Amino acid sequence: MDIKKLFALADRAKTIEAGQNYALPNAVFCVLLDVLFKGKEGAQSLRVELETEDSDGLYVNEAYYDLFVLRHSDGEGLCIPAPLLHVETAMTLTKRALVTVRGQHDRQHEPAESEEFFRLWEQFHEEVSPARLLDSVREHLSKSARLAAGFLETE
């Protein structure tokens, strides 16, 4: 699996998914969590950050805006809002995270043809099987986040 390619796919999907549910970037995040947690090839190139505006933990309601970031050794990052993750996943990431001040996340969105979305998913599935995707998403995303992203429940 090409971790750099997954970062690039997620970045492109975020650029063209303005107003969408970020299903592909969130799927990539979950697959990369498996790489990190299970010590698979490439795990050593990933680190975890928790971006927050409440580093003292004084405001419970502010946690909604906290972001977990998987950062590649080359500096590229992929983030997900903390509340989208299972509690167990979020707690594990918190223990590993470098806490940082939340940065700017102003992305310039571009319109895209629906064919580009399909091409991105096809490229993703060249790296990750559908079964592995579903296992990763079920393990790391909350049920509400899975449903919002269109990942069908078969349980």
N, C-alpha and C positions, 0 to 999 in steps of 0.2 A: 504494500500500500504506500502510495506516494503522499506523505503528509503535506509537503509544500503544495502539491496540486489541490489537496482538500482545502487548504487555507485560501488558495486563489479562487476556487469555485465558490466558497462561502462569501468571499469579498465581492465577487461579481454579482452573486445573487442578492446580497444586501443593497448593492447599488441599483439594481433594476427592480427590486421588490418594494418600491415605495408604497406604503399603505397596506402591504401584504402581511402575512403571518410569519415570515422568515423561516418557513419550514426547512428549507435546505440548509441555511446556516446553523439552525438548531440541531439538525440531524448530524451535520459535520461535527459540531461541538460534542455531541453524545458519543460518536465514534472515537473522537480524539480522547475523550475521557476514558474509554476502554483501553486505549493505547497506554495512557498514563497510569491508570490504576492497576492494570494487569502486567505492567512492565514489558510491553511488547516493543518490537523494534521501533525506534524513534522516540521512545518515552524520555530518554535523556535529553532530548532537544526541546522538551516542553516544560514550562513552569507556570504556576498559578498565581494570579493576582486577584485581589478583591478591591475594586474601585468603589469608594464611598465618600460621601460628604459628611459622614458621621463616624469618624474613626474612633471616637470615645464610646460609641454605643449608647448614647443618651436618648435617642429618639427611635422607638420601635417602628413607628410608621415610616421612617426614612428607609428602612430595609427594602421597601418596594423598589427603590431606585438604585439599589446596589447592583453592581455588575461583577460577575466572575469573568476573568479574562484568561484564556489560555494563550500564553506568549511563546512563540517559537524562538529559538536561540538567535535567529537573525533579526528579531525585534517585531516581526509581524504578529498581530494579535487577533483573536476572535473572542467576542464577548457574548454573554447571555444574561438577562436579568435573573437575579438570584431566585425570585419567587417561582420561576418556571421549572425549577429543578425539584426532584424528590428531596425531602428533608435529609435523608441519609447521605445523598450525594452532596448537598450543600454543606453539611457538617464536615464531611471528609475534605472537601475543597477548602473550607475555612481553616482547617488545621494545617493545610499545606501552603496557604496563601500569604503572599507579601501584601500587606494592606497599603493601598496608595490612595491619594486624593483622586476623586473622579475627574477624568479628563473630558475634553470636548468630544462629542460624538456627532458632529455636524457633517452628515454625509450628503454629497451632491447626488441626487437621484436622477436617473436617466430613464426615459421611456424604453420599453423593450417589447418586441414581438413575442407572442406566446411560444413560438418555435424556439426562442432562446432559452426559455425556462425548461423546455423539454430537453434541449441539448445539454444544459447544465446537469439535469438529473441523469441523463444517459452517461455523461462523463463521470458523475459520482458513482454510478453503479458499475462502471468499469473498474473502480477501486474497491467498492464495498458491495457485497451481495445483499439482496433484499432481506434475507433472513438475519444477517448480521445487523443491518440497519434497524429492523424492528426490535431485535433483542436489546440493542444499545438504547434506543429511544424508550422502550418500556422500563429499562433499568434506571434511567437517569432523569427523564422528564416527568413532571407531574401529570396526572391523568387529564386535568383540564387543559394543560398545554398541549398534550398529545391530540386531544380532540379538536382544539382550536386550529392546530396545524394540519388537520385532516388525516392523521394517522389512525386508521380504523382499529377498533378494539376487536380482537377475536377471542378473548378470554370469556 
